[in-house]
């Protein structure tokens, strides 16, 4: 398993801390960048002209400023500029089956996990990269 470049997008400081700590414990990431809102993360991607995309984006759905759904819609607008090697995993407190079904409609979404993320979920992500 190679170490990954990972973005965590979540408006909850505690969730960001726990997720980053688990990534460190699993020695999963070469680089981790955390964003408290999806708009900031999208701006970082645009500023980099989508050249150095992360391997994994862990995305919360329900956030102020820009929701996870709006972030996914914005990414879809960039089409082929987003390579298949960039995978989004939803990390949400939502247990609504409709959210999980809706997430599967986005080709870039590779999985859906409940908060807080568990070590086994991180290991599954690592196995696919």
MODELLER restraints for C-alpha pairs under 7 A, 6 or more apart:
rsr = mdl.restraints
at = mdl.atoms
rsr.add(forms.Gaussian(group=physical.xy_distance, feature=features.Distance(at['CA:1:A'], at['CA:126:A']), mean=6.52, stdev=0.5))
rsr.add(forms.Gaussian(group=physical.xy_distance, feature=features.Distance(at['CA:1:A'], at['CA:127:A']), mean=6.86, stdev=0.5))
rsr.add(forms.Gaussian(group=physical.xy_distance, feature=features.Distance(at['CA:3:A'], at['CA:28:A']), mean=5.19, stdev=0.5))
rsr.add(forms.Gaussian(group=physical.xy_distance, feature=features.Distance(at['CA:3:A'], at['CA:29:A']), mean=4.73, stdev=0.5))
rsr.add(forms.Gaussian(group=physical.xy_distance, feature=features.Distance(at['CA:3:A'], at['CA:30:A']), mean=4.96, stdev=0.5))
rsr.add(forms.Gaussian(group=physical.xy_distance, feature=features.Distance(at['CA:4:A'], at['CA:28:A']), mean=6.25, stdev=0.5))
rsr.add(forms.Gaussian(group=physical.xy_distance, feature=features.Distance(at['CA:4:A'], at['CA:29:A']), mean=4.50, stdev=0.5))
rsr.add(forms.Gaussian(group=physical.xy_distance, feature=features.Distance(at['CA:4:A'], at['CA:30:A']), mean=5.20, stdev=0.5))
rsr.add(forms.Gaussian(group=physical.xy_distance, feature=features.Distance(at['CA:4:A'], at['CA:31:A']), mean=6.69, stdev=0.5))
rsr.add(forms.Gaussian(group=physical.xy_distance, feature=features.Distance(at['CA:4:A'], at['CA:55:A']), mean=5.92, stdev=0.5))
rsr.add(forms.Gaussian(group=physical.xy_distance, feature=features.Distance(at['CA:5:A'], at['CA:29:A']), mean=5.81, stdev=0.5))
rsr.add(forms.Gaussian(group=physical.xy_distance, feature=features.Distance(at['CA:5:A'], at['CA:30:A']), mean=5.60, stdev=0.5))
rsr.add(forms.Gaussian(group=physical.xy_distance, feature=features.Distance(at['CA:5:A'], at['CA:31:A']), mean=4.74, stdev=0.5))
rsr.add(forms.Gaussian(group=physical.xy_distance, feature=features.Distance(at['CA:5:A'], at['CA:32:A']), mean=6.02, stdev=0.5))
rsr.add(forms.Gaussian(group=physical.xy_distance, feature=features.Distance(at['CA:5:A'], at['CA:54:A']), mean=4.84, stdev=0.5))
rsr.add(forms.Gaussian(group=physical.xy_distance, feature=features.Distance(at['CA:5:A'], at['CA:55:A']), mean=5.32, stdev=0.5))
rsr.add(forms.Gaussian(group=physical.xy_distance, feature=features.Distance(at['CA:5:A'], at['CA:56:A']), mean=6.59, stdev=0.5))
rsr.add(forms.Gaussian(group=physical.xy_distance, feature=features.Distance(at['CA:6:A'], at['CA:29:A']), mean=6.51, stdev=0.5))
rsr.add(forms.Gaussian(group=physical.xy_distance, feature=features.Distance(at['CA:6:A'], at['CA:31:A']), mean=6.17, stdev=0.5))
rsr.add(forms.Gaussian(group=physical.xy_distance, feature=features.Distance(at['CA:6:A'], at['CA:32:A']), mean=4.82, stdev=0.5))
rsr.add(forms.Gaussian(group=physical.xy_distance, feature=features.Distance(at['CA:6:A'], at['CA:33:A']), mean=6.41, stdev=0.5))
rsr.add(forms.Gaussian(group=physical.xy_distance, feature=features.Distance(at['CA:6:A'], at['CA:54:A']), mean=5.34, stdev=0.5))
rsr.add(forms.Gaussian(group=physical.xy_distance, feature=features.Distance(at['CA:6:A'], at['CA:55:A']), mean=6.02, stdev=0.5))
rsr.add(forms.Gaussian(group=physical.xy_distance, feature=features.Distance(at['CA:6:A'], at['CA:56:A']), mean=4.83, stdev=0.5))
rsr.add(forms.Gaussian(group=physical.xy_distance, feature=features.Distance(at['CA:6:A'], at['CA:57:A']), mean=5.76, stdev=0.5))
rsr.add(forms.Gaussian(group=physical.xy_distance, feature=features.Distance(at['CA:7:A'], at['CA:32:A']), mean=5.76, stdev=0.5))
rsr.add(forms.Gaussian(group=physical.xy_distance, feature=features.Distance(at['CA:7:A'], at['CA:33:A']), mean=4.87, stdev=0.5))
rsr.add(forms.Gaussian(group=physical.xy_distance, feature=features.Distance(at['CA:7:A'], at['CA:34:A']), mean=5.80, stdev=0.5))
rsr.add(forms.Gaussian(group=physical.xy_distance, feature=features.Distance(at['CA:7:A'], at['CA:54:A']), mean=6.40, stdev=0.5))
rsr.add(forms.Gaussian(group=physical.xy_distance, feature=features.Distance(at['CA:7:A'], at['CA:56:A']), mean=6.37, stdev=0.5))
rsr.add(forms.Gaussian(group=physical.xy_distance, feature=features.Distance(at['CA:7:A'], at['CA:57:A']), mean=4.71, stdev=0.5))
rsr.add(forms.Gaussian(group=physical.xy_distance, feature=features.Distance(at['CA:7:A'], at['CA:58:A']), mean=6.18, stdev=0.5))
rsr.add(forms.Gaussian(group=physical.xy_distance, feature=features.Distance(at['CA:8:A'], at['CA:16:A']), mean=6.90, stdev=0.5))
rsr.add(forms.Gaussian(group=physical.xy_distance, feature=features.Distance(at['CA:8:A'], at['CA:33:A']), mean=6.27, stdev=0.5))
rsr.add(forms.Gaussian(group=physical.xy_distance, feature=features.Distance(at['CA:8:A'], at['CA:34:A']), mean=4.75, stdev=0.5))
rsr.add(forms.Gaussian(group=physical.xy_distance, feature=features.Distance(at['CA:8:A'], at['CA:35:A']), mean=6.18, stdev=0.5))
rsr.add(forms.Gaussian(group=physical.xy_distance, feature=features.Distance(at['CA:8:A'], at['CA:57:A']), mean=5.90, stdev=0.5))
rsr.add(forms.Gaussian(group=physical.xy_distance, feature=features.Distance(at['CA:8:A'], at['CA:58:A']), mean=4.77, stdev=0.5))
rsr.add(forms.Gaussian(group=physical.xy_distance, feature=features.Distance(at['CA:8:A'], at['CA:59:A']), mean=6.25, stdev=0.5))
rsr.add(forms.Gaussian(group=physical.xy_distance, feature=features.Distance(at['CA:9:A'], at['CA:34:A']), mean=5.99, stdev=0.5))
rsr.add(forms.Gaussian(group=physical.xy_distance, feature=features.Distance(at['CA:9:A'], at['CA:35:A']), mean=4.81, stdev=0.5))
rsr.add(forms.Gaussian(group=physical.xy_distance, feature=features.Distance(at['CA:9:A'], at['CA:36:A']), mean=6.01, stdev=0.5))
rsr.add(forms.Gaussian(group=physical.xy_distance, feature=features.Distance(at['CA:9:A'], at['CA:37:A']), mean=6.10, stdev=0.5))
rsr.add(forms.Gaussian(group=physical.xy_distance, feature=features.Distance(at['CA:9:A'], at['CA:38:A']), mean=6.01, stdev=0.5))
rsr.add(forms.Gaussian(group=physical.xy_distance, feature=features.Distance(at['CA:9:A'], at['CA:58:A']), mean=6.09, stdev=0.5))
rsr.add(forms.Gaussian(group=physical.xy_distance, feature=features.Distance(at['CA:9:A'], at['CA:59:A']), mean=4.96, stdev=0.5))
rsr.add(forms.Gaussian(group=physical.xy_distance, feature=features.Distance(at['CA:9:A'], at['CA:60:A']), mean=6.10, stdev=0.5))
rsr.add(forms.Gaussian(group=physical.xy_distance, feature=features.Distance(at['CA:10:A'], at['CA:16:A']), mean=6.43, stdev=0.5))
rsr.add(forms.Gaussian(group=physical.xy_distance, feature=features.Distance(at['CA:10:A'], at['CA:35:A']), mean=6.35, stdev=0.5))
rsr.add(forms.Gaussian(group=physical.xy_distance, feature=features.Distance(at['CA:10:A'], at['CA:36:A']), mean=5.17, stdev=0.5))
rsr.add(forms.Gaussian(group=physical.xy_distance, feature=features.Distance(at['CA:10:A'], at['CA:37:A']), mean=6.08, stdev=0.5))
rsr.add(forms.Gaussian(group=physical.xy_distance, feature=features.Distance(at['CA:10:A'], at['CA:59:A']), mean=6.46, stdev=0.5))
rsr.add(forms.Gaussian(group=physical.xy_distance, feature=features.Distance(at['CA:10:A'], at['CA:60:A']), mean=5.17, stdev=0.5))
rsr.add(forms.Gaussian(group=physical.xy_distance, feature=features.Distance(at['CA:11:A'], at['CA:36:A']), mean=4.36, stdev=0.5))
rsr.add(forms.Gaussian(group=physical.xy_distance, feature=features.Distance(at['CA:11:A'], at['CA:37:A']), mean=5.66, stdev=0.5))
rsr.add(forms.Gaussian(group=physical.xy_distance, feature=features.Distance(at['CA:11:A'], at['CA:63:A']), mean=5.94, stdev=0.5))
rsr.add(forms.Gaussian(group=physical.xy_distance, feature=features.Distance(at['CA:15:A'], at['CA:116:A']), mean=6.68, stdev=0.5))
rsr.add(forms.Gaussian(group=physical.xy_distance, feature=features.Distance(at['CA:16:A'], at['CA:34:A']), mean=6.92, stdev=0.5))
rsr.add(forms.Gaussian(group=physical.xy_distance, feature=features.Distance(at['CA:19:A'], at['CA:117:A']), mean=6.46, stdev=0.5))
rsr.add(forms.Gaussian(group=physical.xy_distance, feature=features.Distance(at['CA:22:A'], at['CA:119:A']), mean=6.58, stdev=0.5))
rsr.add(forms.Gaussian(group=physical.xy_distance, feature=features.Distance(at['CA:23:A'], at['CA:29:A']), mean=6.36, stdev=0.5))
rsr.add(forms.Gaussian(group=physical.xy_distance, feature=features.Distance(at['CA:28:A'], at['CA:126:A']), mean=6.98, stdev=0.5))
rsr.add(forms.Gaussian(group=physical.xy_distance, feature=features.Distance(at['CA:35:A'], at['CA:41:A']), mean=5.95, stdev=0.5))
rsr.add(forms.Gaussian(group=physical.xy_distance, feature=features.Distance(at['CA:37:A'], at['CA:63:A']), mean=6.73, stdev=0.5))
rsr.add(forms.Gaussian(group=physical.xy_distance, feature=features.Distance(at['CA:37:A'], at['CA:65:A']), mean=6.63, stdev=0.5))
rsr.add(forms.Gaussian(group=physical.xy_distance, feature=features.Distance(at['CA:37:A'], at['CA:66:A']), mean=6.59, stdev=0.5))
rsr.add(forms.Gaussian(group=physical.xy_distance, feature=features.Distance(at['CA:38:A'], at['CA:66:A']), mean=5.50, stdev=0.5))
rsr.add(forms.Gaussian(group=physical.xy_distance, feature=features.Distance(at['CA:38:A'], at['CA:67:A']), mean=6.62, stdev=0.5))
rsr.add(forms.Gaussian(group=physical.xy_distance, feature=features.Distance(at['CA:38:A'], at['CA:68:A']), mean=6.61, stdev=0.5))
rsr.add(forms.Gaussian(group=physical.xy_distance, feature=features.Distance(at['CA:38:A'], at['CA:71:A']), mean=6.06, stdev=0.5))
rsr.add(forms.Gaussian(group=physical.xy_distance, feature=features.Distance(at['CA:39:A'], at['CA:65:A']), mean=6.84, stdev=0.5))
rsr.add(forms.Gaussian(group=physical.xy_distance, feature=features.Distance(at['CA:39:A'], at['CA:66:A']), mean=5.62, stdev=0.5))
rsr.add(forms.Gaussian(group=physical.xy_distance, feature=features.Distance(at['CA:45:A'], at['CA:53:A']), mean=6.87, stdev=0.5))
rsr.add(forms.Gaussian(group=physical.xy_distance, feature=features.Distance(at['CA:50:A'], at['CA:81:A']), mean=6.85, stdev=0.5))
rsr.add(forms.Gaussian(group=physical.xy_distance, feature=features.Distance(at['CA:53:A'], at['CA:86:A']), mean=6.71, stdev=0.5))
rsr.add(forms.Gaussian(group=physical.xy_distance, feature=features.Distance(at['CA:54:A'], at['CA:86:A']), mean=6.10, stdev=0.5))
rsr.add(forms.Gaussian(group=physical.xy_distance, feature=features.Distance(at['CA:55:A'], at['CA:85:A']), mean=6.04, stdev=0.5))
rsr.add(forms.Gaussian(group=physical.xy_distance, feature=features.Distance(at['CA:55:A'], at['CA:86:A']), mean=4.57, stdev=0.5))
rsr.add(forms.Gaussian(group=physical.xy_distance, feature=features.Distance(at['CA:55:A'], at['CA:87:A']), mean=6.14, stdev=0.5))
rsr.add(forms.Gaussian(group=physical.xy_distance, feature=features.Distance(at['CA:56:A'], at['CA:86:A']), mean=5.76, stdev=0.5))
rsr.add(forms.Gaussian(group=physical.xy_distance, feature=features.Distance(at['CA:56:A'], at['CA:87:A']), mean=4.93, stdev=0.5))
rsr.add(forms.Gaussian(group=physical.xy_distance, feature=features.Distance(at['CA:56:A'], at['CA:88:A']), mean=5.75, stdev=0.5))
rsr.add(forms.Gaussian(group=physical.xy_distance, feature=features.Distance(at['CA:57:A'], at['CA:87:A']), mean=6.23, stdev=0.5))
rsr.add(forms.Gaussian(group=physical.xy_distance, feature=features.Distance(at['CA:57:A'], at['CA:88:A']), mean=4.60, stdev=0.5))
rsr.add(forms.Gaussian(group=physical.xy_distance, feature=features.Distance(at['CA:57:A'], at['CA:89:A']), mean=6.09, stdev=0.5))
rsr.add(forms.Gaussian(group=physical.xy_distance, feature=features.Distance(at['CA:58:A'], at['CA:88:A']), mean=5.99, stdev=0.5))
rsr.add(forms.Gaussian(group=physical.xy_distance, feature=features.Distance(at['CA:58:A'], at['CA:89:A']), mean=4.97, stdev=0.5))
rsr.add(forms.Gaussian(group=physical.xy_distance, feature=features.Distance(at['CA:58:A'], at['CA:90:A']), mean=5.81, stdev=0.5))
rsr.add(forms.Gaussian(group=physical.xy_distance, feature=features.Distance(at['CA:58:A'], at['CA:91:A']), mean=5.94, stdev=0.5))
rsr.add(forms.Gaussian(group=physical.xy_distance, feature=features.Distance(at['CA:59:A'], at['CA:68:A']), mean=6.32, stdev=0.5))
rsr.add(forms.Gaussian(group=physical.xy_distance, feature=features.Distance(at['CA:59:A'], at['CA:88:A']), mean=6.86, stdev=0.5))
rsr.add(forms.Gaussian(group=physical.xy_distance, feature=features.Distance(at['CA:59:A'], at['CA:89:A']), mean=6.15, stdev=0.5))
rsr.add(forms.Gaussian(group=physical.xy_distance, feature=features.Distance(at['CA:59:A'], at['CA:90:A']), mean=4.82, stdev=0.5))
rsr.add(forms.Gaussian(group=physical.xy_distance, feature=features.Distance(at['CA:59:A'], at['CA:91:A']), mean=5.42, stdev=0.5))
rsr.add(forms.Gaussian(group=physical.xy_distance, feature=features.Distance(at['CA:60:A'], at['CA:68:A']), mean=5.75, stdev=0.5))
rsr.add(forms.Gaussian(group=physical.xy_distance, feature=features.Distance(at['CA:60:A'], at['CA:90:A']), mean=5.95, stdev=0.5))
rsr.add(forms.Gaussian(group=physical.xy_distance, feature=features.Distance(at['CA:60:A'], at['CA:91:A']), mean=5.06, stdev=0.5))
rsr.add(forms.Gaussian(group=physical.xy_distance, feature=features.Distance(at['CA:60:A'], at['CA:92:A']), mean=5.10, stdev=0.5))
rsr.add(forms.Gaussian(group=physical.xy_distance, feature=features.Distance(at['CA:61:A'], at['CA:67:A']), mean=5.64, stdev=0.5))
rsr.add(forms.Gaussian(group=physical.xy_distance, feature=features.Distance(at['CA:61:A'], at['CA:68:A']), mean=3.96, stdev=0.5))
rsr.add(forms.Gaussian(group=physical.xy_distance, feature=features.Distance(at['CA:61:A'], at['CA:69:A']), mean=6.18, stdev=0.5))
rsr.add(forms.Gaussian(group=physical.xy_distance, feature=features.Distance(at['CA:61:A'], at['CA:92:A']), mean=6.05, stdev=0.5))
rsr.add(forms.Gaussian(group=physical.xy_distance, feature=features.Distance(at['CA:62:A'], at['CA:68:A']), mean=6.29, stdev=0.5))
rsr.add(forms.Gaussian(group=physical.xy_distance, feature=features.Distance(at['CA:87:A'], at['CA:108:A']), mean=5.72, stdev=0.5))
rsr.add(forms.Gaussian(group=physical.xy_distance, feature=features.Distance(at['CA:87:A'], at['CA:109:A']), mean=6.16, stdev=0.5))
rsr.add(forms.Gaussian(group=physical.xy_distance, feature=features.Distance(at['CA:87:A'], at['CA:110:A']), mean=5.90, stdev=0.5))
rsr.add(forms.Gaussian(group=physical.xy_distance, feature=features.Distance(at['CA:88:A'], at['CA:108:A']), mean=5.89, stdev=0.5))
rsr.add(forms.Gaussian(group=physical.xy_distance, feature=features.Distance(at['CA:88:A'], at['CA:109:A']), mean=4.66, stdev=0.5))
rsr.add(forms.Gaussian(group=physical.xy_distance, feature=features.Distance(at['CA:88:A'], at['CA:110:A']), mean=5.79, stdev=0.5))
rsr.add(forms.Gaussian(group=physical.xy_distance, feature=features.Distance(at['CA:89:A'], at['CA:109:A']), mean=5.72, stdev=0.5))
rsr.add(forms.Gaussian(group=physical.xy_distance, feature=features.Distance(at['CA:89:A'], at['CA:110:A']), mean=5.57, stdev=0.5))
rsr.add(forms.Gaussian(group=physical.xy_distance, feature=features.Distance(at['CA:89:A'], at['CA:111:A']), mean=4.80, stdev=0.5))
rsr.add(forms.Gaussian(group=physical.xy_distance, feature=features.Distance(at['CA:89:A'], at['CA:112:A']), mean=5.66, stdev=0.5))
rsr.add(forms.Gaussian(group=physical.xy_distance, feature=features.Distance(at['CA:90:A'], at['CA:111:A']), mean=6.27, stdev=0.5))
rsr.add(forms.Gaussian(group=physical.xy_distance, feature=features.Distance(at['CA:90:A'], at['CA:112:A']), mean=4.63, stdev=0.5))
rsr.add(forms.Gaussian(group=physical.xy_distance, feature=features.Distance(at['CA:90:A'], at['CA:113:A']), mean=5.96, stdev=0.5))
rsr.add(forms.Gaussian(group=physical.xy_distance, feature=features.Distance(at['CA:91:A'], at['CA:112:A']), mean=6.21, stdev=0.5))
rsr.add(forms.Gaussian(group=physical.xy_distance, feature=features.Distance(at['CA:91:A'], at['CA:113:A']), mean=4.94, stdev=0.5))
rsr.add(forms.Gaussian(group=physical.xy_distance, feature=features.Distance(at['CA:91:A'], at['CA:114:A']), mean=5.66, stdev=0.5))
rsr.add(forms.Gaussian(group=physical.xy_distance, feature=features.Distance(at['CA:91:A'], at['CA:115:A']), mean=5.87, stdev=0.5))
rsr.add(forms.Gaussian(group=physical.xy_distance, feature=features.Distance(at['CA:92:A'], at['CA:113:A']), mean=6.48, stdev=0.5))
rsr.add(forms.Gaussian(group=physical.xy_distance, feature=features.Distance(at['CA:92:A'], at['CA:114:A']), mean=5.19, stdev=0.5))
rsr.add(forms.Gaussian(group=physical.xy_distance, feature=features.Distance(at['CA:92:A'], at['CA:115:A']), mean=5.36, stdev=0.5))
rsr.add(forms.Gaussian(group=physical.xy_distance, feature=features.Distance(at['CA:93:A'], at['CA:114:A']), mean=5.58, stdev=0.5))
rsr.add(forms.Gaussian(group=physical.xy_distance, feature=features.Distance(at['CA:93:A'], at['CA:115:A']), mean=5.09, stdev=0.5))
rsr.add(forms.Gaussian(group=physical.xy_distance, feature=features.Distance(at['CA:100:A'], at['CA:112:A']), mean=6.55, stdev=0.5))
rsr.add(forms.Gaussian(group=physical.xy_distance, feature=features.Distance(at['CA:103:A'], at['CA:109:A']), mean=6.53, stdev=0.5))
